[in-house]
Amino acid sequence: MTVIPRNSNPNPGRRNRRVALALAAASVAMVGAAYAAVPLYAAFCKATGYGGTTQVARVAPAARGVRTLSVSFDANVAPGLNARRSTRRGARIRAA
């Protein structure tokens, strides 16, 4: 009578096939998810207006905006770089 240790597998080929099948299924699932991501994201953006889908106005707004925005410019230049800087620091604009 042969005593088989508790932790050893008498059929390692079966275990290897199972691991290979699990890895192949995971790979197929990831490729499928990658192909499905673009249309699903586009459908989500179209339904919610979130993300990369832009909204197009049919008519220009009747009244101009009342908010004033302040925009500041920052032009960092590396030392030793021969570049001229603009003297303009910022601008104030009205939001449409």
Residue pairs with C-beta under 8 A, 6 or more apart in sequence:
4 10
9 15
41 51
42 53
44 50
44 51
45 51
45 52
45 53
46 53
49 55
61 96
64 94
64 96
65 94
65 95
65 96
66 94
66 95
67 94
67 95
68 92
68 93
68 94
68 95
69 92
69 93
69 94
69 95
70 90
70 91
70 92
71 90
71 91
71 92
71 93
72 89
72 90
73 86
73 88
73 89
73 90
73 91
75 85
75 86
77 83
77 85
